[in-house]
Amino acid sequence: MLELLAPAGFHVAVRVGFAFPEYEWNTLPLAWVHLYTRDALMLHDPVTRWVYENVGQVKWSELVADDPKGVLALASTYDLRFGAAVCVMNEDEPGIRTYGTFARDDRDFTADEMKALYDCLRDLHQTESIDIALTSAELETLVMIRDGLLTKEIAYELSISENAVKQRLRNAKTKLQARTTTHAVALAERRGLFRMT
């Protein structure tokens, strides 16, 4: 759904605590991500400042006056011409936030789209914490699938039965609410679970 709402790209950080999200999802253009990282644009980005100081949603066009370094103008040269920022928090978890920045290259976001973005991030924020979701065995199996191994190759490598491999994958799919094994791998990647291995 987010890909349809923000076809030029987006970055979502889910349940950010001290400084790091439980997982993040970034589809912004790679050239922009490299420039943004290399030039430490986060320190000057009015969108980043807004999501750490506010809850709700805002269009990038409302933040231009608070952009002395021209980060938003620079983003437009990467087809990130129109954008929105969203931040959600729960009162019972002060300091834990989920936020996202979303871009289009064709037109500004409508009020309905802004609400849909907010609702989507609210749902992501309220999702149960994922740090206990997968066992090390399930995660190990997903890593091997990601790396291109077949179930019988995984079984051989781990000295377990092919049925045991399939059970691990079924468990991972259920816990991640994935439709397929490929979807489970994508979700685990998106949530940063492979960094934990």
C-alpha positions in Angstrom: 0.0 0.0 0.0 2.8 2.5 0.9 4.4 1.9 -2.5 1.1 3.0 -4.2 0.8 6.1 -2.0 4.4 7.1 -2.4 5.6 6.0 -5.8 8.8 8.1 -5.7 9.9 6.4 -2.5 9.6 6.5 1.3 11.5 5.8 4.5 9.6 4.4 7.5 11.2 3.8 10.9 9.1 1.7 13.3 9.2 2.0 17.0 12.2 4.2 17.3 13.5 4.3 20.9 16.7 6.0 22.0 18.0 6.3 18.4 17.3 3.1 16.6 14.1 1.6 15.1 13.0 -2.0 15.6 13.0 -2.1 11.9 13.0 0.3 9.0 11.9 0.2 5.4 13.5 2.5 2.8 12.6 2.7 -0.9 14.0 6.1 -1.6 16.3 6.4 -4.7 19.7 4.9 -3.8 21.5 8.0 -5.2 19.6 10.2 -2.8 20.2 7.9 0.1 24.0 8.0 -0.6 24.0 11.7 -0.9 21.9 12.2 2.2 24.2 9.9 4.2 27.5 11.2 2.8 26.6 14.9 3.4 24.9 14.2 6.8 21.7 15.9 5.5 19.7 14.4 8.4 21.2 17.1 10.6 19.6 19.8 8.5 16.5 18.0 7.2 13.3 19.9 8.3 11.4 16.6 8.0 13.6 14.8 10.5 13.3 17.7 12.9 9.5 17.8 12.5 9.0 14.0 13.2 11.1 14.3 16.4 9.1 17.4 17.6 5.6 16.6 16.5 2.9 13.9 16.2 0.5 13.9 13.2 1.1 14.6 9.6 2.5 17.4 7.5 3.2 18.1 3.9 6.8 19.0 2.9 5.6 22.2 1.4 4.7 23.4 4.9 8.3 22.9 6.1 10.1 24.8 3.3 10.4 28.0 5.5 12.2 25.8 8.1 14.8 24.6 5.5 17.7 27.0 5.4 20.1 24.4 3.9 17.7 23.6 1.1 17.4 19.9 1.8 13.9 19.7 0.3 15.0 21.6 -2.9 17.9 19.2 -3.2 15.5 16.2 -2.8 13.4 17.5 -5.7 16.4 17.0 -8.0 16.0 13.2 -7.3 12.3 13.2 -8.3 11.2 13.7 -4.6 9.2 16.8 -5.5 6.2 16.4 -3.3 6.2 14.8 0.1 4.6 14.2 3.5 5.9 13.4 6.9 4.0 11.3 9.5 4.8 10.6 13.2 2.8 8.5 15.6 3.2 7.8 19.3 1.2 6.2 22.1 0.7 8.1 25.4 1.6 4.9 27.4 5.0 4.7 25.7 6.5 8.2 25.8 9.5 8.6 23.6 8.8 5.6 21.3 7.7 6.8 17.9 7.1 5.5 14.4 7.7 7.9 11.6 7.9 8.1 7.9 8.7 10.4 5.0 6.9 9.8 1.8 7.4 11.2 -1.7 5.8 11.6 -5.1 7.1 13.3 -8.2 3.7 14.1 -9.9 1.5 15.9 -7.4 1.0 16.7 -3.7 -0.7 14.2 -1.3 -4.5 14.5 -0.9 -6.1 14.7 2.5 -7.3 11.1 2.1 -3.8 9.9 1.2 -2.4 11.8 4.3 -4.9 10.0 6.5 -4.1 6.7 4.9 -0.4 7.2 5.6 -1.1 8.1 9.2 -3.4 5.1 9.7 -0.8 2.8 8.2 2.0 4.1 10.5 -0.4 3.9 13.5 -1.0 0.3 12.7 2.7 -0.4 12.3 3.4 1.3 15.6 0.8 -0.7 17.4 2.1 -4.0 16.1 3.6 -6.3 18.7 7.3 -5.9 19.2 9.3 -8.2 16.9 12.4 -8.8 19.0 11.1 -12.2 20.3 9.3 -13.2 17.1 11.7 -15.6 15.5 13.9 -18.3 17.1 17.5 -18.4 16.1 16.8 -21.6 14.1 14.0 -20.0 12.2 16.1 -16.9 11.4 19.0 -19.1 10.4 16.8 -20.9 7.9 15.5 -17.7 6.5 19.0 -16.4 6.0 19.9 -19.5 4.1 16.8 -19.1 1.9 17.7 -15.5 1.3 21.2 -16.7 0.3 19.7 -18.9 -2.4 19.8 -22.4 -0.8 17.0 -24.9 -1.5 15.3 -26.7 1.4 17.2 -29.9 0.8 20.5 -28.0 0.7 19.6 -26.4 4.0 18.7 -29.7 5.5 22.1 -31.1 4.4 24.0 -28.1 5.7 22.2 -28.2 9.1 22.1 -32.0 9.4 18.3 -31.9 9.9 15.5 -33.4 7.9 13.9 -31.5 5.0 10.6 -31.6 7.0 12.3 -29.8 9.9 13.5 -27.1 7.5 9.9 -26.7 6.1 8.5 -26.5 9.7 10.9 -23.7 10.6 9.8 -21.9 7.5 6.1 -22.4 8.3 6.7 -21.1 11.8 8.6 -18.0 10.5 5.8 -17.3 8.0 3.2 -17.5 10.7 5.1 -15.3 13.1 5.8 -12.7 10.5 2.3 -13.0 9.0 3.9 -13.7 5.6 2.0 -15.1 2.7 5.0 -17.0 1.2 8.6 -17.9 2.2 9.8 -15.1 -0.2 7.5 -12.7 1.6 8.9 -13.8 5.0 12.4 -13.2 3.8 11.4 -9.7 2.6 9.7 -8.9 5.9 12.7 -10.1 7.9 15.0 -8.1 5.7 12.8 -5.0 6.0 12.7 -5.3 9.8 16.5 -5.6 10.1 16.3 -9.1 11.5 19.3 -10.4 9.4 21.5 -7.8 11.1 21.0 -9.7 14.3 22.5 -12.9 13.0 
